[in-house]
Amino acid sequence: MEAQAAIGATDDGGLHRLALSDADKAVRDWFVEQLEYLGVTVRIDEFGNIFGRREGTDPTAAPVLAGSHLDSQPHGGIFDGQLGVISALELLRTLEEKDINTRRPIEVVNWTNEEGSRFQPGLQGSGVWSGEFDLETEYERTDREGTQLVDELERIGYRGDVPAEPREEYDAYFELHIEQGPYLEAKEKDVGIVTGIVGLSWGKVTFYGSADHAGGTPMHLRTDALVPAAELIVNIRRLPSTLGERTVGTVGSMDVQPDSINIIPETVSVTWDVRDPSDDVIERAINQLTADAKAAATREGIDYEVDETVHTSSVRFDDRCVDAVQQAADTLGYDSMQMLSGGAHDASHMAPVCDTAMVFAVSEEGKSHTPEEYTSWDDCYRAANTLANAVVATAEPTER
């Protein structure tokens, strides 16, 4: 964990390792070196997803897959999905060191661009691999500087030649992640048994006004794009209280043009992020914020545009894999609780491909996507141990 955290480290103890950046290349190189040292088979697909495969005793058996992501948010934390990849790597290392064999092959994976902070949408690598996203469409995504994703894949040397798709049937997928919420710590639990993931909607509302001089334009003649944007921001903040106990709504990004202190804003875009366990509630939230945008724009006498960029339905994980995680925690004597994930994870794209479940590690004070993100080494160990036992049990330990 400390070795990966040093790649893209920030002065305040955080991590700045955006997808397909130089730092991402460096940590990918490091990860591949670790896999090759163990003697497992490494393959890199055409979207940059990295797989390490340890063969089982039955060459016809469907493999068990485990992993997460190594990219980070801008100035984020060192645990996030990184703990999931490192825990899967440590599982392979432990199996080699202790000469433990399994009937099914075990693969570990680092998915490309889970975060979606440089190229949107997030969960890109698993989305392409699972068939949820179209490869060529995702290749053409650009960052804020206009750099195309496929060009960055090639630049860092991780546009592989293996098709980005399941090359065989998979038996199960397990993912370890920090909780990114306060519930495990508040209830003094050791690990979380994740039974599913909430649905989410991401989007952007753009308001179109007219730029003009801040001093010379009378108030009654203004069409200020920032005014309805400000109204919408407040409404999105208040929206969850009208919908459900688990509903959350966030405006995390805003763009104001021309962005000058003495010019009336002409074009303003604000993003939304709405999540809830109920798909119906998500739909109601989108309808409400769309109505709010229209009303705010009408009051200012300007045009507006609503663009939903990501919509994922809620996911319920298969009982077989959830039970495997629960059994592992129980056998190890860990005090656990079953829970839904409020964050999106690659596991949501894996659930339609094969039976899926997740393990959560405790997040102290619930902090994540910030340098203050912290999970103690004891909590890292408990979660990694739970993952390892669930994966090995599913892969069926055996004699060669």
C-alpha positions in Angstrom: 0.0 0.0 0.0 2.8 2.4 0.8 4.6 1.6 -2.4 1.6 2.4 -4.6 0.8 5.5 -2.5 4.2 6.9 -3.3 3.4 7.0 -7.0 1.5 10.3 -7.5 1.8 11.2 -3.8 0.9 14.8 -2.8 2.6 16.8 0.0 -0.4 16.5 2.3 -0.4 12.7 2.3 -3.0 12.3 -0.5 -2.9 10.9 -4.0 -3.1 12.6 -7.4 -3.1 9.9 -10.0 -5.6 10.6 -12.8 -6.4 8.0 -15.4 -3.9 7.5 -18.2 -1.6 10.2 -16.7 2.2 9.7 -16.2 1.5 8.7 -12.6 -1.1 6.2 -13.8 1.5 4.7 -16.2 4.0 4.4 -13.4 1.7 2.6 -11.1 0.6 0.3 -13.9 4.2 -0.5 -14.6 4.7 -1.3 -10.9 1.6 -3.5 -10.8 2.6 -5.5 -13.8 6.1 -6.0 -12.3 4.5 -7.4 -9.1 2.4 -9.8 -11.2 5.3 -10.9 -13.3 7.4 -11.5 -10.2 4.7 -13.9 -9.0 4.9 -15.8 -12.2 1.2 -15.4 -13.1 0.0 -14.7 -16.7 -0.4 -11.0 -17.4 -2.7 -9.7 -20.2 -3.6 -6.2 -21.1 -6.8 -5.6 -23.1 -7.4 -2.9 -25.7 -8.9 -0.6 -23.1 -6.0 -0.9 -20.8 -7.5 -3.2 -18.2 -4.7 -5.3 -16.6 -5.4 -8.9 -15.6 -3.1 -11.3 -13.7 -4.1 -15.0 -13.9 -3.1 -17.8 -11.5 -4.2 -21.1 -13.1 -6.3 -23.6 -11.3 -6.1 -27.4 -11.3 -9.1 -27.7 -13.6 -8.3 -26.1 -17.0 -12.0 -26.1 -17.9 -13.3 -24.3 -14.8 -14.6 -20.8 -14.9 -12.3 -18.4 -13.1 -12.9 -16.2 -10.1 -12.0 -12.5 -10.6 -11.1 -10.0 -7.9 -9.8 -6.4 -8.1 -10.7 -2.7 -8.3 -8.8 0.4 -9.6 -5.5 2.2 -9.1 -6.5 5.6 -10.6 -7.5 8.3 -8.1 -9.6 11.5 -7.8 -7.8 14.8 -8.2 -5.9 15.2 -4.9 -7.8 12.2 -3.4 -6.8 9.6 -0.8 -4.5 6.6 -0.9 -7.0 3.9 0.0 -10.1 4.2 -2.2 -10.1 1.4 -4.8 -6.3 1.0 -4.5 -6.8 -1.1 -1.4 -8.9 -3.5 -3.5 -6.2 -4.0 -6.1 -3.5 -4.4 -3.5 -5.6 -6.9 -1.5 -6.2 -9.0 -4.6 -2.4 -8.9 -5.4 -1.6 -9.9 -1.8 -4.0 -12.8 -2.1 -2.1 -14.1 -5.1 1.2 -13.6 -3.2 -0.1 -15.5 -0.2 -1.3 -18.4 -2.4 2.1 -18.7 -3.9 4.0 -18.4 -0.6 1.8 -21.0 1.1 1.5 -23.2 -2.0 -2.3 -23.2 -1.8 -4.0 -24.5 -5.0 -7.5 -23.9 -6.2 -9.6 -25.8 -8.7 -10.7 -22.6 -10.4 -8.3 -20.1 -11.8 -8.0 -16.8 -9.9 -7.6 -13.5 -11.7 -6.9 -10.1 -10.3 -7.7 -6.9 -12.3 -7.0 -3.2 -12.4 -9.8 -1.5 -14.2 -9.1 1.5 -16.4 -10.6 4.9 -15.3 -13.0 3.9 -12.6 -13.1 7.5 -11.2 -14.2 9.3 -14.3 -12.5 12.5 -13.0 -10.3 13.0 -16.1 -12.4 11.2 -18.8 -16.1 10.8 -18.3 -18.0 8.6 -17.6 -16.5 6.7 -14.7 -16.4 2.9 -14.4 -15.1 3.0 -18.0 -12.9 0.0 -18.1 -15.4 -2.4 -16.6 -18.1 -0.8 -18.6 -16.4 -1.6 -21.9 -15.3 -5.0 -20.8 -18.8 -6.0 -19.7 -20.4 -4.7 -22.8 -22.2 -1.9 -21.1 -20.2 0.8 -23.0 -19.1 0.8 -26.7 -15.4 0.6 -27.2 -15.1 3.1 -30.0 -17.3 5.6 -28.3 -15.2 5.5 -25.2 -12.0 5.7 -27.2 -13.2 9.1 -28.5 -13.8 10.7 -25.0 -11.7 13.8 -24.3 -10.5 15.5 -21.2 -10.8 19.2 -20.5 -7.7 19.9 -22.7 -9.3 18.1 -25.6 -6.9 15.1 -25.4 -8.5 11.9 -26.7 -8.6 8.9 -24.4 -7.3 6.4 -27.0 -4.3 8.7 -27.7 -3.4 8.6 -24.0 -3.8 4.9 -23.9 -1.3 4.6 -26.7 1.0 7.2 -25.2 1.5 5.4 -22.0 1.8 2.1 -23.7 -1.4 0.4 -22.3 -3.6 0.0 -25.4 -3.3 -3.8 -25.3 -4.1 -6.2 -28.1 -6.4 -8.5 -26.2 -10.2 -7.8 -26.9 -11.8 -5.8 -24.0 -14.5 -8.5 -23.3 -14.8 -11.7 -21.3 -12.9 -14.3 -23.2 -14.7 -17.1 -21.3 -17.4 -17.6 -18.7 -16.6 -16.2 -15.3 -17.8 -17.9 -12.1 -17.7 -14.9 -9.7 -16.3 -11.4 -9.1 -15.3 -10.0 -5.7 -14.3 -6.4 -5.0 -12.9 -4.9 -1.9 -13.3 -1.1 -1.3 -13.2 1.3 1.5 -16.8 2.2 2.6 -16.5 5.9 1.8 -19.2 6.5 4.4 -19.6 6.6 8.2 -21.8 3.5 9.0 -19.3 0.8 9.8 -17.3 3.1 12.2 -20.5 4.4 13.8 -21.8 0.9 14.5 -18.3 -0.3 15.5 -18.2 -3.1 12.9 -15.0 -4.7 11.5 -16.1 -5.2 7.9 -19.1 -4.6 5.7 -20.8 -7.2 3.6 -22.1 -5.3 0.5 -25.4 -6.6 -0.8 -25.8 -4.1 -3.6 -25.2 -0.6 -5.0 -27.5 2.3 -5.2 -28.6 3.8 -8.5 -27.2 7.1 -9.7 -27.7 9.8 -12.3 -25.0 12.3 -13.4 -25.8 15.2 -15.6 -25.3 18.8 -16.5 -27.7 21.8 -16.8 -26.5 24.7 -19.0 -28.1 28.1 -18.8 -27.7 30.6 -21.7 -27.9 34.3 -20.9 -26.2 37.4 -22.4 -22.8 38.8 -21.4 -22.8 42.5 -20.6 -21.1 45.2 -18.6 -21.6 44.7 -14.8 -21.7 48.5 -14.2 -23.5 49.9 -17.2 -26.3 47.4 -17.6 -29.5 48.2 -15.5 -30.7 45.2 -13.4 -34.1 45.0 -15.2 -32.3 44.6 -18.6 -30.1 41.7 -17.5 -30.3 38.0 -18.5 -27.8 36.6 -16.1 -27.1 32.8 -16.6 -25.7 32.5 -13.0 -28.9 33.5 -11.3 -30.9 30.4 -12.3 -27.8 28.2 -11.9 -27.6 29.4 -8.3 -31.2 28.6 -7.7 -30.8 25.2 -9.1 -27.8 24.5 -6.9 -29.8 25.3 -3.8 -32.8 23.2 -5.0 -30.5 20.1 -5.7 -29.2 20.5 -2.1 -32.7 20.5 -0.7 -34.1 17.9 -3.1 -33.1 14.7 -1.1 -35.2 15.8 1.9 -38.3 15.6 -0.3 -37.6 12.1 -1.7 -36.1 9.6 0.6 -34.0 8.8 3.6 -31.1 7.4 1.5 -31.3 10.0 -1.3 -28.3 12.2 -1.8 -27.8 15.1 -4.2 -24.6 17.0 -5.1 -23.5 19.8 -7.4 -19.7 19.1 -7.7 -18.7 21.2 -10.7 -19.6 24.5 -12.1 -18.4 26.4 -15.2 -19.0 30.2 -15.6 -18.3 32.0 -18.8 -16.8 34.6 -19.5 -15.7 34.2 -15.8 -14.8 37.8 -15.1 -15.7 39.9 -12.0 -17.2 42.7 -14.1 -19.0 40.8 -16.8 -22.6 39.4 -16.4 -22.3 35.7 -16.9 -23.4 34.5 -20.4 -23.2 30.7 -20.1 -23.2 28.7 -16.8 -23.2 24.9 -16.5 -23.7 23.0 -13.2 -23.5 19.3 -12.7 -25.7 17.0 -10.7 -25.1 13.8 -8.9 -28.2 12.1 -7.5 -28.2 8.6 -5.8 -30.8 6.4 -4.2 -31.4 2.7 -3.7 -34.7 3.1 -5.6 -34.7 3.6 -9.3 -38.1 5.2 -9.1 -36.7 7.8 -6.7 -33.9 8.6 -9.1 -36.4 9.1 -11.8 -38.5 11.5 -9.7 -35.3 13.4 -8.7 -34.4 13.9 -12.4 -38.0 15.1 -13.2 -37.9 17.5 -10.3 -34.5 19.1 -11.0 -35.5 19.4 -14.7 -38.7 21.2 -13.7 -36.6 23.4 -11.3 -34.2 24.3 -14.1 -37.1 25.3 -16.4 -38.7 27.4 -13.8 -35.5 29.2 -12.9 -34.6 29.8 -16.5 -38.1 31.2 -17.2 -37.9 33.6 -14.3 -34.6 35.0 -15.8 -36.0 34.9 -19.3 -33.2 32.7 -20.7 -32.8 29.4 -22.5 -31.4 26.2 -20.8 -30.4 22.7 -21.7 -30.5 19.5 -19.6 -28.1 16.6 -20.4 -28.0 13.4 -18.4 -24.6 11.9 -19.0 -24.7 8.8 -16.8 -27.6 6.7 -15.5 -27.0 3.4 -13.7 -29.8 1.3 -12.1 -29.5 0.0 -8.6 -27.8 -3.4 -8.3 -28.5 -6.3 -6.0 -25.7 -8.8 -5.7 -26.2 -12.6 -6.0 -26.8 -14.4 -2.7 -24.1 -17.0 -3.4 -21.3 -14.5 -3.4 -22.7 -12.4 -0.6 -23.0 -15.5 1.5 -19.4 -16.4 0.7 -18.3 -13.0 2.1 -20.5 -13.3 5.1 -19.2 -16.8 5.8 -15.6 -15.6 5.5 -16.2 -12.8 8.0 -18.0 -15.1 10.4 -15.3 -17.8 10.2 -12.6 -15.2 10.9 -14.6 -13.9 13.9 -15.2 -10.4 12.5 -18.2 -8.4 13.6 -19.8 -7.5 10.3 -23.0 -5.9 8.9 -24.7 -6.2 5.6 -25.2 -2.9 3.7 -25.8 -1.1 0.4 -23.0 0.9 -1.2 -23.7 4.6 -1.7 -20.8 4.9 -4.1 -20.6 3.5 -7.6 -18.1 0.7 -8.2 -17.0 -1.5 -11.1 -18.9 -4.3 -9.4 -22.1 -2.8 -10.8 -20.9 -3.6 -14.3 -19.8 -7.0 -13.3 -23.1 -8.1 -11.7 -24.7 -8.9 -15.1 -21.6 -10.8 -16.2 -21.3 -13.2 -13.2 -22.2 -13.6 -9.5 -20.8 -10.6 -7.7 -20.2 -9.3 -4.1 -18.2 -6.7 -2.3 -16.3 -6.3 0.9 -16.1 -2.9 2.7 -13.3 -1.7 4.9 -13.9 0.9 7.6 -13.5 4.5 6.6 -12.6 6.6 9.6 -15.0 9.6 9.9 -16.5 8.4 6.6 -14.0 10.5 4.6 -13.0 9.7 1.0 -11.9 11.5 -2.2 -9.7 13.7 0.0 -6.2 13.4 1.5 -7.8 12.9 4.9 -9.2 9.6 3.7 -8.0 6.9 6.2 -8.4 3.2 7.0 -6.2 1.7 9.7 -3.8 -1.1 8.8 -5.8 -3.4 11.1 -9.0 -2.5 9.2 -7.2 -3.0 5.9 -6.1 -6.4 7.1 -9.5 -7.5 8.2 -11.1 -6.6 4.9 -8.3 -8.1 2.9 -8.5 -11.3 4.9 -12.3 -11.5 4.4 -11.8 -11.0 0.6 -9.1 -13.7 0.5 -11.2 -16.3 2.3 -14.3 -15.6 0.2 -12.3 -15.8 -3.1 -10.4 -19.0 -2.1 -13.6 -20.7 -0.9 -15.4 -19.8 -4.2 -12.3 -20.9 -6.2 -12.4 -24.3 -4.3 -9.0 -25.1 -2.6 -7.7 -28.5 -3.7 -4.6 -30.7 -4.0 -2.7 -30.6 -7.3 
